[in-house]
Amino acid sequence: MSKLRVLIADDELPARNKMKRLLKKHDNVELIHMAENGFDALEHIQSLKPDLVFLDIEMPGMNGLEVAENIDLEDMPSVVFATAYSEHAIKAFELSAMDYLLKPFNEERLGQAIEKVIENRSDSALDKNKIAQILKSELAEDIKTPFSNKVPIPTRDRYKLVDYSEVVCIEVEERSVRLFTKEKSYLLNHTLDTFERKLPQDQFFRVNRSCIIGLKHVKEIVIWFGNRFKIILSNDKEVISSREKSKVLKQVLKF
């Protein structure tokens, strides 16, 4: 069997070094990256596509649960959370059967987590469903960050945080998506399905297979051919809704 390619995400250097030291004792794993924050973790999960990610939950900016929530399903690795939240964490993780490491953990406990991952490597969709359960728990409410209503935009040496209210629309562009604000656009290595799951449904609407619009940025709706609409947005971009979505859009906008 090939080695498990592992990524560690923890904002504390001693914790990252401890995990690295313990992982060296396991011949069946290969450490490919150590991320020091959630943004760094998400970027390298998408680019390196590890088999297993150890995610610290209590990270500033983007916590471990938010990182997991933003991973595209096709890139979804096995995930083991690390946390010092004993009361809520044990309840949340045992309820979902997702594995976790309660800090401080030892070599034996880490080995048990790795073995559990090896036994259950086949179904990444199952991991995603388990994470969804945890995100609905008290634990998720306890550790919400101030950035939970923002989209992180990676640039060369930093992350720009775009508030949901600034997002005019998001469109498929080849194998990625392009996010539009009134002034700029950004190419992101995500899928449209990921944004549809993440963005609040009372603020955004998927008008066709290739585009999600921000409802507050709808400037004009033009009756179009084939029982469809041409939607003119606040940045003057125009998108055509599908027949099916046009029916729903009339209900959403109450006209």
C-alpha positions as CSV (number, residue, x, y, z in Angstrom):
1,M,0.0,0.0,0.0
2,S,1.2,3.5,-0.8
3,K,2.0,5.9,2.0
4,L,-0.7,8.3,3.3
5,R,0.2,11.8,2.1
6,V,-0.4,14.0,5.2
7,L,-1.0,17.7,5.8
8,I,-0.9,19.3,9.3
9,A,-2.7,22.5,10.0
10,D,-2.1,24.2,13.4
11,D,-1.4,27.8,14.2
12,E,1.0,27.0,17.1
13,L,4.6,26.0,16.1
14,P,5.2,23.7,19.1
15,A,2.0,21.7,18.2
16,R,3.1,21.4,14.5
17,N,6.5,20.3,15.5
18,K,5.1,17.7,18.0
19,M,2.9,16.3,15.3
20,K,5.8,16.2,12.8
21,R,7.9,14.3,15.3
22,L,5.2,11.8,16.1
23,L,4.4,11.2,12.4
24,K,8.1,10.3,11.7
25,K,7.6,7.2,13.8
26,H,5.0,5.9,11.3
27,D,6.4,4.3,8.2
28,N,3.0,4.4,6.4
29,V,2.7,8.2,6.3
30,E,4.5,11.0,4.4
31,L,4.3,14.6,5.6
32,I,3.8,16.9,2.6
33,H,3.0,20.3,4.2
34,M,2.6,22.0,7.6
35,A,0.1,24.9,7.5
36,E,0.2,27.6,10.1
37,N,-3.4,28.9,9.5
38,G,-6.7,28.0,8.0
39,F,-6.1,29.9,4.7
40,D,-2.7,28.3,4.2
41,A,-4.3,24.9,4.9
42,L,-7.2,25.3,2.4
43,E,-4.8,26.5,-0.3
44,H,-2.5,23.6,0.0
45,I,-5.3,21.0,0.4
46,Q,-6.5,22.2,-3.0
47,S,-3.1,22.2,-4.6
48,L,-1.4,19.2,-3.0
49,K,-4.5,17.0,-2.6
50,P,-3.3,15.1,0.5
51,D,-4.9,11.8,1.6
52,L,-5.2,12.8,5.3
53,V,-5.4,16.2,7.0
54,F,-4.9,16.9,10.7
55,L,-6.9,20.1,11.3
56,D,-6.6,22.1,14.5
57,I,-10.0,23.6,15.2
58,E,-9.1,26.7,17.2
59,M,-7.2,28.7,14.5
60,P,-7.7,32.4,14.0
61,G,-9.1,33.8,10.8
62,M,-10.4,30.5,9.4
63,N,-10.9,27.7,11.9
64,G,-10.6,24.0,11.2
65,L,-14.3,23.5,10.7
66,E,-14.5,26.3,8.2
67,V,-11.5,24.9,6.3
68,A,-13.2,21.5,6.1
69,E,-16.5,23.1,5.0
70,N,-14.7,24.9,2.1
71,I,-12.9,21.8,0.7
72,D,-14.4,20.8,-2.7
73,L,-15.8,17.3,-2.5
74,E,-13.6,16.0,-5.3
75,D,-10.5,17.1,-3.3
76,M,-11.9,15.9,0.0
77,P,-9.2,14.0,2.1
78,S,-9.7,12.1,5.2
79,V,-9.9,14.6,8.1
80,V,-8.9,14.2,11.7
81,F,-9.6,17.2,13.9
82,A,-7.4,18.2,16.8
83,T,-9.1,20.2,19.6
84,A,-8.8,21.2,23.3
85,Y,-12.6,21.5,23.5
86,S,-13.4,18.4,25.6
87,E,-17.1,18.8,26.5
88,H,-18.7,19.8,23.2
89,A,-16.1,18.2,21.0
90,I,-16.4,14.6,22.3
91,K,-20.2,14.9,21.9
92,A,-20.1,16.3,18.4
93,F,-17.4,14.0,17.0
94,E,-18.7,10.8,18.5
95,L,-22.2,11.7,17.3
96,S,-20.8,11.9,13.7
97,A,-18.3,9.0,14.1
98,M,-15.6,11.5,12.8
99,D,-12.2,10.9,14.4
100,Y,-10.6,13.6,16.6
101,L,-7.5,14.1,18.7
102,L,-8.2,15.7,22.1
103,K,-5.1,17.8,23.1
104,P,-2.7,16.9,24.5
105,F,-2.6,13.6,22.7
106,N,0.2,11.0,22.7
107,E,1.8,8.7,20.1
108,E,-0.5,5.8,20.8
109,R,-3.7,7.9,20.2
110,L,-2.2,9.4,17.0
111,G,-1.5,5.8,15.8
112,Q,-5.1,4.8,16.4
113,A,-6.3,7.8,14.4
114,I,-4.1,6.8,11.4
115,E,-5.2,3.2,11.5
116,K,-8.9,4.3,11.5
117,V,-8.2,6.4,8.5
118,I,-6.5,3.6,6.6
119,E,-9.5,1.3,7.4
120,N,-12.0,3.9,6.0
121,R,-10.2,5.5,3.1
122,S,-12.7,4.6,0.4
123,D,-15.5,7.2,0.8
124,S,-14.6,10.9,0.9
125,A,-18.3,11.8,0.6
126,L,-18.9,10.1,3.9
127,D,-16.3,12.4,5.5
128,K,-18.1,15.4,4.0
129,N,-21.4,14.3,5.5
130,K,-19.8,13.8,8.9
131,I,-18.3,17.2,8.8
132,A,-21.7,18.7,7.9
133,Q,-23.1,17.1,11.1
134,I,-20.4,18.6,13.2
135,L,-21.0,22.0,11.6
136,K,-24.5,21.9,12.9
137,S,-23.4,21.2,16.5
138,E,-22.8,23.4,19.5
139,L,-19.1,23.1,18.9
140,A,-19.4,25.1,15.6
141,E,-21.4,27.8,17.4
142,D,-18.8,28.1,20.1
143,I,-15.9,28.8,17.7
144,K,-17.3,30.9,15.0
145,T,-14.8,33.4,13.7
146,P,-15.4,37.0,12.7
147,F,-14.6,36.0,9.1
148,S,-17.4,33.4,8.6
149,N,-19.2,35.8,6.3
150,K,-16.3,36.4,4.0
151,V,-14.6,34.7,1.0
152,P,-10.8,34.4,1.3
153,I,-9.1,35.4,-1.9
154,P,-5.5,34.2,-2.2
155,T,-3.0,36.6,-3.7
156,R,0.7,36.3,-4.1
157,D,1.6,37.1,-0.5
158,R,-1.6,37.6,1.4
159,Y,-5.4,36.8,1.6
160,K,-8.0,39.4,0.7
161,L,-11.2,38.9,2.5
162,V,-14.3,39.7,0.4
163,D,-17.5,40.2,2.4
164,Y,-20.5,38.3,1.1
165,S,-22.3,41.6,0.6
166,E,-19.7,42.6,-2.0
167,V,-20.2,39.5,-4.2
168,V,-22.1,40.4,-7.3
169,C,-21.9,37.0,-8.9
170,I,-19.8,33.8,-9.3
171,E,-19.4,32.1,-12.7
172,V,-17.8,28.9,-13.9
173,E,-14.6,29.5,-15.9
174,E,-13.1,26.3,-17.3
175,R,-12.2,24.1,-14.3
176,S,-12.4,27.0,-11.8
177,V,-14.8,29.9,-10.9
178,R,-14.6,33.6,-11.2
179,L,-16.0,35.8,-8.4
180,F,-17.1,39.3,-9.4
181,T,-17.5,42.3,-7.2
182,K,-18.5,45.7,-8.6
183,E,-14.9,46.7,-9.1
184,K,-12.9,43.5,-9.7
185,S,-13.0,39.8,-10.4
186,Y,-11.0,36.9,-9.0
187,L,-10.3,33.5,-10.3
188,L,-10.6,30.8,-7.6
189,N,-9.8,27.2,-7.5
190,H,-13.3,26.1,-6.3
191,T,-16.4,24.6,-7.8
192,L,-19.8,26.4,-8.1
193,D,-21.3,23.6,-6.0
194,T,-19.0,24.5,-3.1
195,F,-20.2,28.1,-3.1
196,E,-23.8,27.1,-3.4
197,R,-23.4,25.0,-0.2
198,K,-21.5,27.8,1.6
199,L,-23.3,31.0,0.7
200,P,-26.6,31.9,2.6
201,Q,-29.6,31.1,0.5
202,D,-31.4,34.2,1.4
203,Q,-28.7,36.3,-0.2
204,F,-27.6,34.3,-3.2
205,F,-29.4,32.4,-6.0
206,R,-28.1,30.0,-8.6
207,V,-29.7,31.2,-11.8
208,N,-28.3,28.4,-14.1
209,R,-25.7,25.6,-14.1
210,S,-22.9,28.1,-14.4
211,C,-23.7,31.2,-12.3
212,I,-24.7,32.3,-8.8
213,I,-25.9,35.8,-8.3
214,G,-26.0,38.1,-5.2
215,L,-29.7,39.0,-4.9
216,K,-29.0,42.5,-3.5
217,H,-27.0,43.2,-6.7
218,V,-29.9,42.6,-9.1
219,K,-30.5,45.9,-10.8
220,E,-32.9,44.9,-13.6
221,I,-34.7,41.8,-14.8
222,V,-35.6,41.7,-18.5
223,I,-38.2,39.3,-19.9
224,W,-36.2,37.0,-22.3
225,F,-36.9,34.3,-24.9
226,G,-38.2,30.9,-23.9
227,N,-39.7,31.9,-20.6
228,R,-36.4,33.0,-19.3
229,F,-35.0,36.3,-17.8
230,K,-31.9,38.4,-18.6
231,I,-30.7,39.6,-15.2
232,I,-28.6,42.9,-15.2
233,L,-26.4,43.2,-12.1
234,S,-24.9,46.1,-10.3
235,N,-21.6,45.8,-12.2
236,D,-23.6,45.9,-15.5
237,K,-22.9,42.2,-16.1
238,E,-25.8,40.3,-17.7
239,V,-26.7,36.7,-17.1
240,I,-29.5,34.5,-18.5
241,S,-31.5,32.4,-16.0
242,S,-32.6,28.9,-17.0
243,R,-36.4,28.2,-17.5
244,E,-36.6,26.2,-14.3
245,K,-34.7,28.8,-12.3
246,S,-36.7,31.6,-13.8
247,K,-39.9,30.2,-12.2
248,V,-38.1,30.0,-8.9
249,L,-36.7,33.5,-9.3
250,K,-40.1,35.0,-9.7
251,Q,-41.0,33.5,-6.3
252,V,-37.7,34.6,-4.6
253,L,-38.0,38.2,-5.8
254,K,-41.8,38.2,-5.2
255,F,-43.0,39.5,-8.6
